[in-house]
């Protein structure tokens, strides 16, 4: 049995064993583009089988976080509908420490959070627990490139709302934010971003080249 079948079977087992509050996802990073091999209990994150990987999954891959590490546990996530998740990722590697894929477990913690917050507040007041780090990274799960785009728009304009027409400067900032999310690693994403932005694909590629050049 190859690793893909083995880990897909494990995902199905974990989904059944842990229950419907836990989403189990297996990502394949061996091809030209990352893809989902398995997605069990997808209602937790609100994704579908063809959804893009999360921002942190792409960041773990891009920054090579997996080298010398087995995984990351207990970080915060946000589902496509805005629900709070508690997430963990195991890096699937071969004997040479080369990344093959990721096993991700995302727990829908919303109904337990109120109780947890009251206990945490009590312990913090008693000086027995350090407050959570507000700077810790948050994982966002998106059902589509469009949803990632709208989140970037929200980051740029906040509560002021998106203007009817974007300036070139605003388009450049949006491309930079989307590149940080790893969107442009997905096939066909530049054309979709161009459509949503009201720009040509050539302009999007130009903005992308410019933003990456300034970061080098």
C-alpha positions as CSV (number, residue, x, y, z in Angstrom):
1,X,0.0,0.0,0.0
2,X,1.5,3.4,-1.0
3,X,1.5,6.3,1.5
4,X,-1.5,8.0,-0.1
5,X,-3.8,5.1,0.4
6,X,-2.5,4.4,3.9
7,X,-3.0,8.0,5.1
8,X,-6.3,8.3,3.4
9,X,-7.5,5.2,5.3
10,X,-6.1,6.7,8.5
11,X,-8.0,9.9,7.9
12,X,-11.3,8.0,7.5
13,X,-10.6,6.0,10.7
14,X,-9.8,9.2,12.7
15,X,-12.9,10.9,11.4
16,X,-15.1,8.1,12.6
17,X,-13.2,7.6,15.9
18,X,-13.1,11.3,17.0
19,X,-16.6,12.2,15.7
20,X,-18.2,15.0,13.8
21,X,-16.5,17.9,15.6
22,X,-13.2,16.9,14.1
23,X,-12.3,17.4,10.5
24,X,-9.4,15.3,9.2
25,X,-7.6,16.4,6.0
26,X,-4.7,14.8,4.1
27,X,-2.8,17.1,1.7
28,X,-0.5,15.8,-1.0
29,X,2.5,18.0,-1.7
30,X,4.3,15.7,-4.2
31,X,2.9,17.2,-7.4
32,X,3.2,20.5,-9.1
33,X,0.4,21.9,-7.0
34,X,-0.7,20.8,-3.5
35,X,-4.0,19.0,-3.4
36,X,-6.4,17.4,-0.9
37,X,-6.3,13.6,-0.9
38,X,-8.9,13.2,1.8
39,X,-11.4,15.4,3.7
40,X,-13.4,13.8,6.4
41,X,-16.2,15.8,8.2
42,X,-15.7,18.8,5.9
43,X,-18.6,20.7,7.6
44,X,-16.1,21.7,10.3
45,X,-14.1,24.0,8.1
46,X,-16.7,24.5,5.4
47,X,-14.4,23.4,2.6
48,X,-14.9,21.1,-0.4
49,X,-12.5,18.6,-2.0
50,X,-11.4,21.2,-4.5
51,X,-10.8,24.0,-2.0
52,X,-7.4,25.7,-1.7
53,X,-5.1,24.7,1.1
54,X,-5.2,26.9,4.2
55,X,-2.8,29.8,4.6
56,X,-0.7,28.1,7.2
57,X,-0.5,24.8,5.3
58,X,0.9,26.7,2.4
59,X,3.2,28.6,4.7
60,X,4.5,25.4,6.4
61,X,5.3,24.2,2.9
62,X,6.8,27.4,1.5
63,X,9.0,28.2,4.6
64,X,10.1,24.5,4.9
65,X,8.8,24.4,8.5
66,X,8.6,20.6,8.2
67,X,12.4,20.2,8.1
68,X,13.5,18.7,11.4
69,X,10.0,18.9,12.8
70,X,7.2,16.3,13.1
71,X,4.4,18.9,13.1
72,X,2.6,21.7,14.9
73,X,-0.2,21.4,17.4
74,X,-2.8,23.5,19.1
75,X,-2.9,26.6,17.0
76,X,-6.0,28.7,16.3
77,X,-8.0,28.4,13.1
78,X,-11.1,30.0,11.6
79,X,-13.5,28.1,9.4
80,X,-14.9,29.4,6.1
81,X,-18.0,30.6,8.1
82,X,-16.0,32.3,10.8
83,X,-16.2,29.6,13.5
84,X,-13.3,29.1,15.9
85,X,-11.2,25.9,15.3
86,X,-8.3,24.3,17.2
87,X,-5.8,22.9,14.7
88,X,-2.9,20.5,14.5
89,X,-0.8,19.4,11.6
90,X,1.5,16.3,11.2
91,X,4.1,16.4,8.5
92,X,4.2,13.2,6.4
93,X,7.8,12.7,5.2
94,X,9.9,10.0,3.6
95,X,13.1,8.7,5.1
96,X,15.1,11.5,3.7
97,X,13.0,14.2,5.5
98,X,11.3,15.2,2.1
99,X,7.8,16.4,2.6
100,X,5.1,14.1,1.0
101,X,2.0,15.5,2.6
102,X,0.3,16.8,5.7
103,X,-2.3,15.2,8.0
104,X,-4.4,18.0,9.6
105,X,-6.9,17.7,12.4
106,X,-9.2,20.6,12.9
107,X,-11.4,20.6,16.0
108,X,-14.7,22.7,16.1
109,X,-14.1,24.1,19.6
110,X,-16.9,26.7,19.6
111,X,-19.3,25.0,21.9
112,X,-16.6,24.3,24.4
113,X,-15.0,27.7,24.3
114,X,-17.4,29.5,26.7
115,X,-16.6,27.0,29.5
116,X,-12.9,27.1,28.6
117,X,-12.8,30.9,28.7
118,X,-14.4,31.0,32.2
119,X,-11.9,28.5,33.5
120,X,-9.0,30.3,31.8
121,X,-10.1,33.7,33.2
122,X,-10.2,32.2,36.7
123,X,-6.8,30.7,36.4
124,X,-5.3,33.9,35.0
125,X,-6.8,35.9,37.8
126,X,-5.3,33.4,40.3
127,X,-1.9,33.9,38.6
128,X,-1.7,30.2,37.6
129,X,-1.9,30.6,33.9
130,X,-0.2,33.0,31.4
131,X,-2.6,34.8,29.0
132,X,-2.7,33.5,25.4
133,X,-0.3,35.1,23.0
134,X,-2.4,37.5,20.7
135,X,0.5,37.5,18.2
136,X,0.3,33.7,17.5
137,X,-0.5,32.9,13.9
138,X,-4.1,32.0,13.0
139,X,-5.0,29.5,10.3
140,X,-7.8,30.5,7.9
141,X,-9.8,27.9,5.9
142,X,-11.3,29.1,2.6
143,X,-13.8,27.5,0.4
144,X,-12.5,29.3,-2.7
145,X,-10.0,31.8,-4.0
146,X,-12.8,34.4,-4.0
147,X,-13.2,34.0,-0.2
148,X,-9.4,34.5,0.3
149,X,-9.7,37.6,-1.9
150,X,-12.6,39.0,0.2
151,X,-10.6,38.4,3.4
152,X,-7.7,40.4,1.9
153,X,-10.1,43.2,0.9
154,X,-11.3,43.2,4.5
155,X,-7.7,43.5,5.8
156,X,-7.0,46.4,3.5
157,X,-10.2,48.5,3.9
158,X,-11.4,47.4,7.4
159,X,-14.9,48.6,8.2
160,X,-14.8,51.4,5.6
161,X,-15.9,49.0,2.8
162,X,-14.5,48.3,-0.6
163,X,-14.6,51.3,-3.1
164,X,-16.4,50.9,-6.4
165,X,-13.0,51.1,-8.2
166,X,-9.6,50.1,-6.9
167,X,-6.6,52.3,-7.5
168,X,-3.4,50.8,-8.9
169,X,-1.8,51.2,-5.4
170,X,-4.7,49.3,-3.8
171,X,-4.4,46.5,-6.3
172,X,-0.7,46.2,-5.6
173,X,-1.4,45.9,-1.9
174,X,-4.1,43.3,-2.5
175,X,-1.7,41.2,-4.6
176,X,0.9,41.4,-1.9
177,X,-1.7,40.2,0.7
178,X,-2.9,37.4,-1.5
179,X,0.7,36.3,-2.2
180,X,1.3,36.2,1.6
181,X,-1.7,33.8,1.7
182,X,-0.1,31.6,-0.9
183,X,-2.9,32.1,-3.4
184,X,-0.7,32.3,-6.4
185,X,0.7,28.8,-5.9
186,X,-2.7,27.5,-7.0
187,X,-3.3,26.8,-10.7
188,X,-5.5,29.4,-12.4
189,X,-5.6,31.7,-9.4
190,X,-4.1,34.7,-11.1
191,X,-6.9,34.8,-13.7
192,X,-9.5,34.5,-10.9
193,X,-7.8,37.3,-8.9
194,X,-7.8,39.5,-12.0
195,X,-11.5,38.9,-12.5
196,X,-12.3,39.8,-8.9
197,X,-10.0,42.8,-8.9
198,X,-11.2,44.2,-12.2
199,X,-7.8,44.0,-13.8
200,X,-6.1,42.1,-16.5
201,X,-4.1,38.9,-15.8
202,X,-1.0,40.7,-17.2
203,X,-1.5,43.5,-14.6
204,X,-1.8,40.9,-11.8
205,X,1.4,39.2,-12.9
206,X,3.2,42.5,-13.1
207,X,2.1,43.5,-9.5
208,X,3.1,40.1,-8.3
209,X,6.6,40.4,-9.9
210,X,7.0,43.9,-8.3
211,X,5.9,42.8,-4.8
212,X,8.2,39.8,-4.9
213,X,11.1,41.9,-6.1
214,X,10.8,44.3,-3.2
215,X,10.8,41.4,-0.7
216,X,14.1,39.9,-2.1
